[in-house]
Amino acid sequence: MVGECFDYDDQLRANGHFAVDEALQPPNSAKTVFLKNGRVIVTDGPYAETKEQIGGILVLESRDLHDAVQLVSPHPGLKFGPWEIRHAGDLNAMVEESKRRRGNHA
């Protein structure tokens, strides 16, 4: 099954759609960080309130969200569970505004 996923990733790469991917370690290797009563709390393990665990991140180059759905639909990794598809956020404007407010134009 993993070989099938890598083969399809190679197809995406060959067609110019594959930007980057990163696998994540198993959930039991996680640390969860949160604020409680103004203090940072760190716990071992996957204790975030989730129904599914994220296995990794795949960044694709696509025309739009519909195109991304079409690219992911035949991926063998769907046999492992659902995939969430969303646009990557562009934080450049937010970073520049923050620099402006702080008087840091570098």
C-alpha positions in Angstrom: 0.0 0.0 0.0 2.8 2.5 0.9 4.5 1.7 -2.4 1.3 2.6 -4.3 1.2 5.9 -2.5 4.8 6.7 -3.4 4.1 5.7 -7.0 1.2 8.1 -7.2 3.2 10.8 -5.5 5.8 10.3 -8.3 3.1 10.9 -10.9 2.1 14.1 -9.1 5.7 15.1 -9.1 6.3 14.3 -12.7 3.2 16.4 -13.7 4.4 19.4 -11.7 1.8 19.2 -9.0 3.8 17.9 -6.1 5.4 20.6 -4.0 6.4 18.9 -0.7 5.2 16.3 1.7 6.1 15.4 5.3 5.1 12.4 7.3 4.3 12.7 11.0 5.4 10.4 13.8 2.7 8.3 15.4 0.3 10.1 17.8 1.8 8.4 20.9 5.0 10.3 20.2 3.2 13.7 20.5 3.3 16.4 23.1 0.2 18.6 23.5 0.7 22.2 24.5 -2.1 24.4 25.8 -2.9 27.3 28.1 -4.8 26.7 31.3 -5.3 29.5 33.8 -2.6 31.6 32.1 0.0 28.8 32.3 1.5 26.7 29.6 0.7 23.0 30.1 2.6 20.3 28.3 1.3 16.7 28.3 2.6 13.5 26.8 0.7 11.8 24.1 -2.1 12.6 21.7 -4.5 14.3 24.0 -5.8 17.0 21.7 -9.6 16.7 21.2 -9.7 15.0 17.8 -11.6 12.2 16.2 -8.9 11.5 13.6 -5.2 11.6 13.7 -3.2 13.5 11.1 -0.7 11.3 9.4 1.2 13.9 7.3 1.0 16.9 5.1 1.0 17.0 1.3 1.4 20.3 -0.5 0.3 20.4 -4.1 0.4 23.0 -6.8 -3.1 23.2 -8.3 -5.3 25.8 -10.2 -7.9 25.8 -7.5 -9.6 23.7 -4.8 -11.6 21.7 -7.4 -8.3 20.8 -9.2 -6.7 19.8 -5.9 -9.7 17.5 -5.2 -9.2 15.9 -8.7 -5.5 15.4 -8.0 -6.1 13.7 -4.6 -9.1 11.6 -5.5 -7.2 8.8 -7.1 -4.5 8.7 -4.4 -4.1 5.3 -2.8 -3.7 6.9 0.6 -7.4 7.5 0.7 -7.7 3.9 1.7 -6.2 4.8 5.1 -8.8 7.4 5.8 -10.2 10.9 4.9 -8.0 13.7 3.6 -8.7 17.4 4.3 -7.9 19.7 1.4 -7.5 23.4 1.9 -5.6 26.4 0.5 -2.3 27.3 2.1 -2.5 30.7 3.8 -0.4 33.6 2.7 0.9 35.3 5.8 3.0 37.9 4.0 0.6 40.8 4.5 0.1 39.9 8.2 3.9 39.8 8.8 4.4 43.1 7.0 1.6 44.8 9.0 3.1 43.4 12.2 6.5 44.8 11.3 5.0 48.2 10.5 3.2 48.3 13.8 6.4 47.4 15.6 8.4 50.0 13.7 10.6 47.2 12.2 10.9 47.6 8.5 13.8 45.2 8.0 
